[in-house]
């Protein structure tokens, strides 16, 4: 038995649809779309331009998440800056691994981990720093000289506001 669990399109989309219903009931938004052939979900808390993009590893029309063991659902906190999507923080991968056992239990274990990661990503989007001057979101960047991380306004070069990044525990 593989350490990677085969997740049906129906199970994954049902889980994401339930989460989207909760988000919209709380005043947020949720939009299903595509990036290339891959189905994506943009989940946004209320009153912010920052959202969580969920890359499902599920191709449009496919019956299950791709069979490759290295594929994973990716979560990226980002925003639309101008007319382009911009990731604002490093992505997080939720691998389709699950404890050995019955197939349904393995699928549910993966979906439970995914749901928890979505909660954490949603909270990160809801609390993501926004520039008080131009109201654009900040993006996590790295100083090319000393490799230290900092927050820089996505309105750059018009807005040059920055502040130090402090790693949370």
C-alpha positions, -999 to +999 in steps of 0.1 A: +000+000+000+014+034-010+020+061+015+001+084-009-037+082-008-058+084-039-084+112-033-114+114-055-124+146-072-158+143-055-143+140-020-119+169-024-145+192-041-171+184-015-147+194+013-137+226-004-174+234-012-183+230+025-155+253+035-166+279+009-202+278+023-189+285+058-167+314+045-195+330+025-219+326+055-193+345+076-192+374+050-161+363+030-160+352-006-150+320-023-145+316-061-136+285-080-114+289-111-086+274-130-049+279-133-039+262-166-059+230-163-058+228-125-089+237-105-083+264-079-103+281-051-098+316-039-110+319-003-111+355+011-119+367+045-143+397+047-129+433+045-095+424+030-079+422-005-058+393+006-070+357+000-060+321+002-055+304-032-059+266-031-042+247-059-060+214-058-037+192-080-070+183-097-073+188-134-106+200-148-126+169-157-104+145-138-119+119-115-092+120-089-062+141-078-032+133-100-016+100-092+020+112-089+031+108-053+048+142-052+017+161-061+000+179-032-026+205-026-008+239-024-021+268-003-008+303-011-017+336+006-019+362-022-037+391-037-045+406-070-021+435-074-030+455-105-042+429-130-019+401-118-021+375-090+008+379-066+019+354-039+025+373-007+041+346+015+057+312+009+033+284-002+024+255+020+020+219+006-004+194+020+009+160+008-016+132+003+000+110+028-021+092+054-016+064+080-019+029+067-054+014+071-087+013+053-089+036+022-119+057+035-100+063+068-069+074+049-089+098+027-106+113+057-072+117+075-059+137+045-091+158+043-089+166+080-053+177+076-063+198+046-092+214+065-069+224+094-043+238+070-071+258+053-081+273+086-046+284+093-042+299+058-075+317+061-064+332+094-031+342+078-050+359+050-073+377+074-044+391+094-020+398+066-004+433+068-018+460+046+000+493+038-016+522+057-004+546+030-015+531-003-037+502+010-018+475-010-009+443+008+027+437+019+047+409+004+074+388+023+107+396+006+144+388+011+173+412+013+197+401-015+228+411+005+223+395+039+193+372+031+172+387+060+134+387+054+113+418+055+078+430+045+077+453+014+047+471+000+034+455-033+028+491-044+066+495-050+081+515-067+054+541-061+052+532-024+085+522-007+072+513+028+088+483+045+090+468+080+109+440+096+097+404+094+096+387+128+093+349+126+064+336+147+068+306+169 
